[in-house]
Structure formats: structure tokens, C-alpha cells
Amino acid sequence: MKKTIITAVAAFWLTLAAPLCASRAYAGPPAGDKVFAAMKDELSRSMQKLEMDKLGKPYFLSYHIGDGHQFGVTASFGAAERVNSYAYRRLKVDLRMGSAKFDNSSFAPNMWEGYRAETDWSISLEDDYNALRFTVWAATDRAYKTALENLSKKRAFVESKNMTELYDDMTPQAPYELFRPAPVERLDEALWQENIRKVSAVFLKYPEVKSSTVRLSFGSGGVRFLNSEGSAYRQPSCMGSVSINTAGYAPDGFKLNSSRRHDFCLAKDVPSLKTLIADAEELDAGMARMGKSEPIKAYIGPVLFEKDAAGKFFESLLANNLANPREVWTEKNRWSNESVYRRAGQLVERVGMRVTSPFLNVVDDPGAKYHNGVPLTGFYEADDEGVPAQKVKLVTRGKLTEYYMSRAATRDFLKSNGHGRGSFGEYPSGSPANIFIIPEENPAKVLPAAELKKKFLDLCKEQELEYCILVKGLDSLGTPFSAWKVYPDGREEAVHGIEFTGANLRALRDITAVSGETYVYNLDWSTPGTIVTPDILVQEMEIKKSEEKPDKKPYLGHPYFTK
């Protein structure tokens, strides 16, 4: 996964101008495709005739139909627990009432209903025109009624709040089409059921692992898209992952978790059995060491984030705060005093301001497929709104230059940058694809990993600290995690039950150095994506003992290891 990144900086800046694919003259969906035919005919009829009690017709309508095959297997301690293999086809409808300046979007009727698209997960698997069109018609009718209701409630909400700073709900976009082959790939399911079972059996050798799960999931197929403005596409859709999750206990009963995950898109990129068994062995070695860990009371000083921990750092503080630039409003209810169902990222108000250390650049490239041979799952050619994918300069020399945009306007930007994405149950919103953390060429700031760790230890000595904190993995910056004390002589001791105090956006600006090597971290989002990140050294962070209480250990030992 390693690759020196500073030599690639100039190449990135030179290739960041254009969308990934140039639009051609619109010709319409391929002839003879019955799924597209059902979508096209019902879309045309609905735009012309769908009106109830003179309340208006839709001004915009789009359909997504995704289909393919899904396979999954879960195993624990040498036995398969769950296996599934099935074909799927599903429909999503985005219907807008009102106008492009103000419509039913970006509003949730209440906190419980949320902001969800109209979907049907049981559309006909056969290419039967009549059956397909019936499902599209029924879902469109439901979406129309919901849109009418939500538009009325949104108008009332805006009036009651006397809101005057409003931005267009749908910005203009030229028609675009893209038609790619979308083959359905299949793994050897019998082989992979056995492989996952074998990986899970590794933990039968290690009593320190109290629970473990190994899970493979692989979906492959395509997505058809059509909207009322003349855009259409069919492009491949695939997502695979193999995850290994383990849990144990510290001496005081605090639960310890450790995991490893490989994401991929194509069947050829599934990790080998040898790689997965090596991962399992490595996780156990870490769990054995963590099983002897002790808590600490408090710490203020440098923190070194390695590999996945560095990825989670940027996901929590950067990616999360550059996404969803348009807030989704909701009416107050008795469970909450909030009027926002989904808040905008905290950084979207800081365009032109310094948000990271000045030697860092950040680019998002949906067109990247691999990094040093490792698959990048954020690849796509057109986003969920039919907009061509674009490379985006997010941060330039520490200053925020852009954030993720869908077709919903914001104060700073009035058009999409090809990052309108959402899961099949969501409306599109500005979301990441493949994030690259790219430092400026600076020998004092970009160091080989071994030298970065030496600089980390030098900071400890300068501050006369007994030890410093090294983080190799964490769930988030706001939850308890396990880490390592690193002493000036390089000795490491595991610690647990700690959490960051006031971990905020300032930490991005306090990054003092990074490694020259980079690693692929897979985002834990509803839409696939990655962060290509170096290890990072943060000048100062504050850590405290978690207030979360340890679990009670099991009263009886693990039955397999109890003789």
C-alpha cells in the first residue's frame, strides 16, 4: 500500500481542470432495453399528466434502477453462521414539486421519518415491460403525494422561521449521457464460503480472542439513471469487502476491539486467503498485547496516527466536515429542540480560510481506480444526479478552496461539482469519493515513516514527557479507544479506555509532519470511498481516561478453551 506521494503533487495539479467524461449529443437510452423503456415511458407520462386537484405537476423527475447479484458469508470460530446469495433489482424515485428555486427537497417532516427517497426493493427481476412499468408507476404516485405534503410543510416552516437566506434547491445542469457495459461478476461461492470459514478458524488457537467475526460481502451489477432533463446513464455498480472483527478484555474488564477490512470492487481484487489469514494472525498478536494493557489518567502532548488511524482522523475532521453542505431542516418535536435533521459540515463556512497545516493539499479524484495496486472503491464516472464526476481541489496549501457539491446551491457555489451521491435510500448530497492527502515538497515536513517516528520521540524529549501516545486504530475521535505508550527508548506499552478531550478542527492545523509513505483507508460511509493518507504527527492533543465503565467479564471461560 506504500507509495511516496510528494513526486505526484505536480501531476495532480495539472490534471484537475475537467470532468472525467465529456458529454456527447444526447441520443437517449439504448434501443431494446426494456428497463429503460419502462422508465422513459412512465417518466414522460408523469411529467405531462401527473396532477392532483390542480395542485401542480412535477417540475423534475428522475429514476434509478440498480440490479445485479449479491453474495455474503459470515463465519465465527471455524463455522459459517450466515450465507446468502441472491439476484436483486431496486428502484429509487426523486420527484420535485414547486420550482428549482424552492421545492420539497432538503426538508424532513419530522426526525423519525427523516429525509428518505421513495424506493421499491422488490421490482421485477425479469425484463418484463408491463411488470416494470407498473412498479415505476406505483412508486412515482407515492413520491408525488409525499412531495406535495412535504412542499406544503416546508413552506410553512420557512415562513414560521422568517427565513430569508435561501438558495436554489436545484441548479441548472446540461443533459449528459453515459452508457457503459455493466456485467454481473460472481465469486466462486463454495470456495469463498470455505475460505471465510478457514480465516475464522484461526482464532481457535487464541484464547485471548473472546469473540470474532469474519464477513465477506460482494455485490456486482449496474445502475440505470434517467431524468426529465434528458440525462441518462448506465454504469457498473460493484462493492465488495472482507472484514475481520475481534474482541477481548483488558485486565479490568474493559472491552477491547480490533478489526481489519479490505474493500474492493472487481472480483479479481478480492484479497487472497493467505493475506486474510496473515491479517487474522496479526490481529490476534495485537489482541494478546492489548489484553495486558492498563488505563492512564490523562495526557497532553504529541500524538502519532499511523495508517488506519490517520485515515479515521481525516474522515472525522475533514471528510465529514466538507460533506452535506446543505442542511436538511425539520420541524421541532417533543424529543428534540433542534430544527435541523442533518447539519452541514462545519468547514463549509470557511472557504478561503486555513483549515489544515499550510504544507498540506487535499484533492478528491473520483476517476482514480487504484493506488499502488490497491483498489479505490470511490471510483465513478457520473454521480447520482447524472452529473459527470470531477476532480476537486478541496484544500490548497492549507486553505479551503472548495467542498463537495450536489445540485443544491449554497452561499459559495451555484453548481454541482459532480459529487452528488447517496445510498439507495437517500437523496443525493455532496459526498467524498477518493480523497488524497498531498503534502508540499518539504524535507522538514515529509519524512520516511521511521524518521517521522524519531521526530515524534524527539518532541517527547523536548517536552520532558515520560512517554508519548501512538494511535494505530480507532472508531472515531469521540469514543474510547486503545493506543500505545511509546517511551524515549522506543519501548511500547498498550493502554486502553482513553478518549480525546476537545478533539476539534484545530487538530487539522496542528499537523506538524507526515510520512512520505501513504496508505489506503476505506471510508465507513453509505457510499463507497477512500482516503489515501500518510501517517501524521499532531503537535499536541489532550487525552483523558474514559468515563465509560468496563464490562463485566463472562463468568465462565470460553467453552472451546475450557477443558
Phi, psi and omega in degrees: 000352187278147173195134177286132191257341188294334179288345182266358186299308183300319181298320178298313183295329181285344186246023187255025187262319194249159170300163182290328183228133176279140181284143177254173174300135185289126181241349179093168181297158180301137178294144178089354178275106186290332178292312176299322180299315179296318178298312184296314183293319181287326177297315180298314180296317183295319180293330182273325193236351185282104179204132181242124175051040178056033180269001176109157177261162174297144173263347180206145179208136174221152177235139167242132168232117177252138178214161181161211181226142180238135177227139178210148175214138179234136180220157178212132178048044172088007181226136176290134180255330184205134177224132174220148180205116185202153171276150179221156169209133185216155186236139172232138182240133172239104182244130183243133174248155182099237180211171180297334179284327183206113180225195186278001184279171178057035178212131177248129181304321176201171185297329186280320179288326177071194184244086189235143179283161175280123184228160170220117185264006183232036177293151185306132176283339179273150178278059179264112186306312184295316180294319179295316183292325177301314181295318179297317179299312183297318180292323178296319179298316178296318181296322179297313181295319178295319180297318178301313182295315182292324178298317178298315181292324179294318177300315180297320180297312181298319179293318182294331180267357181053047184277126182244338180271087183242146180237153184305137180280338177214114180275157182296150177209128179295146177303145184215142177224150181204124180231107180248150172300143180229070181292148176265114179269149177230138170279163170286099191292322178295318179297315185284334172296320179290320179298315181294323176298317181296319179297318181294333181288344178303324186282356173290346180270352193232101182294341180290341177272109184274334175209149180205149177219134174241128187225132172244136175223134181215119176239138183216136179173223182206170179230131171260141179224141178209135175228171187284354178267355178105005177273145179204146172206158160227125179220156181297153176221122180207147178203122178229152176205149169234122181237143176237121182236131180230157178215147176209197182226142169282168181304329181271006178094358179293130184284133181249136180235144177213145184208164175214138182219137173243125175254148179204169180240317182263149182301328181293343184262006177298135182297150183286160176300321180299317179298316183292321178294321177297321176300315181298318179296319180293320177298321179294319179300319177294321180293324178297319178289319180293332179296346177255009186285160178231154177283164171236159184279311184198161180202137171226119181167191181295149176227130177256123178255123181251140171046246185301327179294323176294320177299315179295324176302310181289327176297313184292316188264330185255297185301312180301329186265000172253358182259170178049056184292340177260120178292148174256116182278157173211154177289149176296152172219175188288347178270348185208146175264003182281150174247012179235122178280319178225115184280151174290153176302145186294338184272350187292344177270006189242030177300131182089351180261160178282124182240344175227177173302144188293350179267007183252140170241150178226127181233142171246125184233096178294344182275354180281131181256329183218153170230109182053041178088351180268129182294142176251113190279356179279005182295135168198162180254331176223140182279185187286357176251011179075022179261134179302136178297145181224145170286141185230129170278106181276313182228131178236115182050046174088345183261139179287123180250336181197164173223179187285129183236135164262201179276000175276124185288157173230180180298323187267331186225138186246017175207163179287149170248027174077025180237028175279104185222154176194159176293177184290346176260002186245156166281151180296146174213163180301120186218154181284163175235273177237107183267131176244122173270113189237110179280156170294157177287105184211105185296343178276342185249334182245110189234152168305151186306320181295321179288327176297319179294325177295318178297321176303313180290327177296321177297322178300314181295318180301323182268006178054043178269145178293325180203166172237170186253128175249129180246124180254343179192146177200157179281317176196171180282354183248010181234159179300148182210173176252148182208195185223131166285133175240119182272161182306333179275004178092354180294141181241138175229135182284144173228158181215174175065037179238162178209157179284142176259122177060038177290105185230190186296342179300328182300328177297325182277348181263009175292120186259338178195160179221165177277155174284336177278149180233161186220151180266123176245132182268126180293143177261068184239169176288338173249138184293145179189168182219162168235126174263110192228148167276171164295151182227143176248118179261132187304315182203133172220158182248134182233143177226164175291135181293146175275354178292132184276145178298152174284159170280129178296156175302140182291324177254151180289166176304125187299329181293327184261001180260112183256000000 
